[in-house]
Amino acid sequence: MPELLVLGSGCGIPHKNYGPPCFILKNGEKTILIDIGYDSLQKILRNVDLNTIEDIFITHTHPDHFWGLVPLFFYLKCLDKNHRREVINVYGHKRVGFFLSFLNRFYKWFSKKPDVNFIDVNKNNRGNLKDTLYYTIKTKHSEDSLAFKFTMGDKVIIFTGDTEYSKKLANFCKDAYILVCDCSFVKGGYGHMDMDSFKRIFLKSGAEKIILVHNYRERGYKFALRKLKEELKESLIIGKDGLMLYF
């Protein structure tokens, strides 16, 4: 049975219950990591067998979404050769590839196993990971921001990453079973969704469940969240670190 594990449900502002974005998708022996903000490594080690992680997807290169790559790779490359993978695949915009190339030049240890294989999914926006299909689109947040769709059997799981609402994104999210969605602000906010656009994309998508993540918890958040919960009822799940869903 596929599983979604929310290791980091917050944003770049530290909070004891809402760490920087980090998500795990499990499908049988297949484990996919989506984003890895700073401070994510300890959470990953507590919840996942690292030898099962072969594929890492990065939505964009803001620090709260991908700076955890450095401690992760340092850890993996320090392991005994009998306890580490041969290859790790990293998927994202070409800027992620530039960063990995920099690490390879800057650190001698980066040349050790596991090899890091970069896939530019801004160019090749679909692929097959054994029993899982993935699709990507460009989003309205930064020059390198992407949304990811994963199809596992008859279930579709979508991660919007940080983004504004757009018709293109709404179409991409149609027929999702679980929609892991940015909802940064109560109202307004450049480059992110607010409560109104969050609700709008949920209704357009027809998703079974929508998980609210990456909120800045500004003034008025709790009241607006209660109102949103009354409208969306059991379909709305408030993201929190440690949340686990089977589907």
C-alpha positions as CSV (number, residue, x, y, z in Angstrom):
1,M,0.0,0.0,0.0
2,P,1.5,3.4,-1.0
3,E,2.4,5.8,1.8
4,L,2.9,9.5,2.1
5,L,5.0,10.8,5.0
6,V,5.2,14.5,5.8
7,L,8.6,15.1,7.4
8,G,8.6,18.9,7.0
9,S,5.3,20.8,6.6
10,G,6.4,24.4,7.1
11,C,8.4,27.1,5.4
12,G,11.6,29.0,5.9
13,I,10.6,30.4,9.3
14,P,11.5,27.9,12.1
15,H,8.7,26.4,14.2
16,K,8.9,23.4,16.5
17,N,6.0,21.6,14.8
18,Y,6.5,22.7,11.2
19,G,10.0,22.2,9.7
20,P,11.2,23.2,6.2
21,P,9.5,21.1,3.4
22,C,10.4,17.5,3.1
23,F,8.1,14.6,2.0
24,I,8.5,10.9,1.5
25,L,6.5,8.7,-1.0
26,K,6.7,5.0,-0.5
27,N,5.5,2.4,-3.0
28,G,6.5,-1.1,-2.1
29,E,10.3,-1.0,-1.9
30,K,10.4,2.3,-3.8
31,T,11.1,5.4,-1.8
32,I,11.0,8.9,-3.3
33,L,12.1,12.0,-1.5
34,I,10.4,15.3,-2.5
35,D,12.3,18.4,-1.3
36,I,14.8,18.4,1.6
37,G,15.0,21.6,3.5
38,Y,17.7,22.4,6.0
39,D,17.4,20.3,9.3
40,S,15.7,17.4,7.4
41,L,18.4,14.8,7.8
42,Q,17.6,13.7,11.3
43,K,13.9,13.3,10.5
44,I,14.8,11.2,7.5
45,L,17.1,9.0,9.5
46,R,14.4,8.4,12.1
47,N,11.8,7.4,9.6
48,V,13.4,6.0,6.5
49,D,15.9,3.3,5.5
50,L,18.3,5.4,3.4
51,N,19.2,2.5,1.3
52,T,15.6,2.6,-0.1
53,I,16.0,6.2,-1.3
54,E,17.1,6.2,-5.0
55,D,15.2,9.3,-6.3
56,I,15.1,12.8,-5.0
57,F,12.8,15.5,-6.5
58,I,13.5,19.2,-5.8
59,T,10.7,21.7,-6.5
60,H,13.1,24.7,-6.5
61,T,16.4,26.0,-5.1
62,H,15.2,28.2,-2.3
63,P,17.1,27.2,0.9
64,D,14.1,25.8,2.8
65,H,13.5,23.3,0.0
66,F,16.9,22.0,-1.0
67,W,19.8,22.9,1.3
68,G,19.4,19.6,3.1
69,L,21.1,17.9,0.1
70,V,24.6,18.8,1.4
71,P,24.3,17.0,4.8
72,L,22.4,14.1,3.2
73,F,25.1,13.5,0.6
74,F,27.9,14.0,3.1
75,Y,26.3,11.4,5.4
76,L,25.8,8.9,2.5
77,K,29.3,9.3,1.2
78,C,30.8,8.7,4.7
79,L,29.0,5.4,5.1
80,D,30.8,2.1,4.8
81,K,30.7,1.0,1.1
82,N,28.6,-2.0,2.1
83,H,25.9,0.3,3.5
84,R,25.3,2.7,0.7
85,R,23.7,2.9,-2.7
86,E,25.7,3.0,-5.9
87,V,23.6,5.8,-7.5
88,I,21.2,8.5,-6.3
89,N,19.1,10.2,-8.9
90,V,18.2,13.9,-8.4
91,Y,15.4,15.5,-10.4
92,G,14.8,19.2,-10.8
93,H,15.5,22.4,-12.8
94,K,18.9,22.9,-14.3
95,R,19.8,25.2,-11.4
96,V,19.8,22.1,-9.2
97,G,22.3,20.5,-11.6
98,F,24.5,23.6,-11.4
99,F,24.5,23.3,-7.6
100,L,25.5,19.6,-7.7
101,S,28.3,20.5,-10.2
102,F,29.5,23.1,-7.7
103,L,29.6,20.6,-4.9
104,N,31.6,18.2,-7.0
105,R,34.2,20.9,-7.6
106,F,34.2,22.2,-4.0
107,Y,34.3,19.0,-2.0
108,K,36.7,16.1,-2.7
109,W,34.4,13.7,-0.8
110,F,31.6,14.3,-3.3
111,S,33.3,12.1,-5.8
112,K,32.8,9.1,-3.6
113,K,29.9,6.6,-3.9
114,P,27.0,6.9,-4.3
115,D,27.3,8.6,-7.7
116,V,24.8,11.5,-8.1
117,N,22.9,11.4,-11.4
118,F,21.1,14.6,-12.2
119,I,17.9,14.6,-14.4
120,D,16.7,18.0,-15.8
121,V,12.9,17.6,-15.6
122,N,12.3,21.0,-16.9
123,K,13.3,19.6,-20.3
124,N,12.1,16.0,-19.9
125,N,8.9,16.5,-17.9
126,R,7.8,12.9,-17.6
127,G,9.3,9.6,-16.8
128,N,8.9,6.1,-15.3
129,L,10.4,5.1,-11.9
130,K,9.5,1.4,-12.1
131,D,6.0,1.2,-10.7
132,T,5.6,5.0,-10.5
133,L,5.1,7.6,-13.3
134,Y,6.1,11.2,-12.8
135,Y,5.2,14.4,-14.5
136,T,6.3,18.0,-14.0
137,I,5.3,21.5,-15.0
138,K,6.8,25.0,-14.4
139,T,5.0,27.1,-11.8
140,K,4.7,30.8,-10.9
141,H,7.1,31.2,-8.0
142,S,10.7,31.5,-9.1
143,E,12.6,31.0,-12.3
144,D,13.3,27.3,-11.4
145,S,10.1,26.3,-9.5
146,L,8.2,23.1,-10.5
147,A,5.2,21.1,-9.5
148,F,5.3,17.3,-9.5
149,K,2.7,14.6,-10.2
150,F,3.2,11.0,-9.3
151,T,1.0,8.2,-10.5
152,M,1.1,5.0,-8.3
153,G,-1.4,2.5,-9.7
154,D,-4.8,4.2,-9.8
155,K,-3.8,6.9,-7.3
156,V,-2.3,10.4,-8.3
157,I,-0.4,12.4,-5.8
158,I,0.6,16.0,-6.6
159,F,3.0,18.4,-4.9
160,T,2.5,22.0,-6.0
161,G,5.7,23.3,-4.3
162,D,5.7,27.1,-3.7
163,T,3.5,28.7,-6.3
164,E,0.7,31.2,-7.2
165,Y,-2.6,29.9,-8.6
166,S,-2.7,29.4,-12.3
167,K,-5.1,27.8,-14.8
168,K,-2.2,25.6,-16.0
169,L,-1.6,24.4,-12.4
170,A,-5.3,23.8,-11.9
171,N,-5.5,21.6,-15.0
172,F,-2.3,19.7,-13.9
173,C,-4.0,19.0,-10.5
174,K,-7.2,17.5,-11.9
175,D,-8.1,14.0,-10.7
176,A,-5.5,14.1,-7.9
177,Y,-6.2,11.7,-5.0
178,I,-3.9,13.6,-2.7
179,L,-2.9,17.3,-3.3
180,V,0.0,18.6,-1.2
181,C,-0.5,22.3,-1.7
182,D,1.2,25.6,-0.8
183,C,-1.1,27.9,1.3
184,S,1.3,30.5,2.6
185,F,-0.9,33.4,3.4
186,V,-4.4,34.2,4.6
187,K,-4.9,36.7,1.8
188,G,-2.7,37.9,-1.0
189,G,1.0,37.3,-1.2
190,Y,3.3,37.2,-4.3
191,G,4.5,33.9,-5.5
192,H,2.3,31.8,-3.2
193,M,-1.3,30.8,-2.7
194,D,-3.6,32.2,-0.1
195,M,-6.6,30.6,1.5
196,D,-8.9,31.6,-1.4
197,S,-6.7,30.3,-4.2
198,F,-6.0,27.2,-2.1
199,K,-9.7,26.5,-1.9
200,R,-10.1,27.3,-5.6
201,I,-7.5,24.9,-6.8
202,F,-8.9,22.1,-4.5
203,L,-12.4,22.5,-6.1
204,K,-10.9,22.6,-9.6
205,S,-8.8,19.5,-9.0
206,G,-11.5,17.2,-7.7
207,A,-9.0,15.8,-5.2
208,E,-10.0,13.4,-2.5
209,K,-7.7,15.1,0.1
210,I,-5.8,18.3,0.1
211,I,-2.9,18.8,2.6
212,L,-2.2,22.4,3.6
213,V,1.6,23.1,3.9
214,H,4.1,25.9,3.8
215,N,2.0,28.5,5.9
216,Y,3.6,31.5,7.5
217,R,1.0,31.5,10.3
218,E,0.5,35.2,10.1
219,R,-2.1,37.2,12.1
220,G,-5.6,35.9,11.5
221,Y,-4.4,32.5,10.3
222,K,-6.2,30.4,13.0
223,F,-9.6,32.1,12.4
224,A,-9.2,31.7,8.6
225,L,-8.2,28.1,9.0
226,R,-11.3,27.3,11.1
227,K,-13.4,28.8,8.4
228,L,-11.6,26.9,5.6
229,K,-12.1,23.7,7.6
230,E,-15.8,24.3,7.9
231,E,-16.0,24.7,4.1
232,L,-13.8,21.8,3.0
233,K,-14.6,19.5,6.0
234,E,-12.8,16.1,6.0
235,S,-11.2,16.8,2.7
236,L,-8.8,19.3,4.3
237,I,-5.8,18.0,6.2
238,I,-3.6,20.5,8.1
239,G,0.0,19.5,7.4
240,K,2.1,18.8,10.4
241,D,5.5,17.2,10.7
242,G,5.1,13.4,11.2
243,L,1.8,13.2,9.4
244,M,1.4,9.8,7.7
245,L,-1.2,8.7,5.1
246,Y,-1.8,5.4,3.5
247,F,-3.7,5.3,0.2
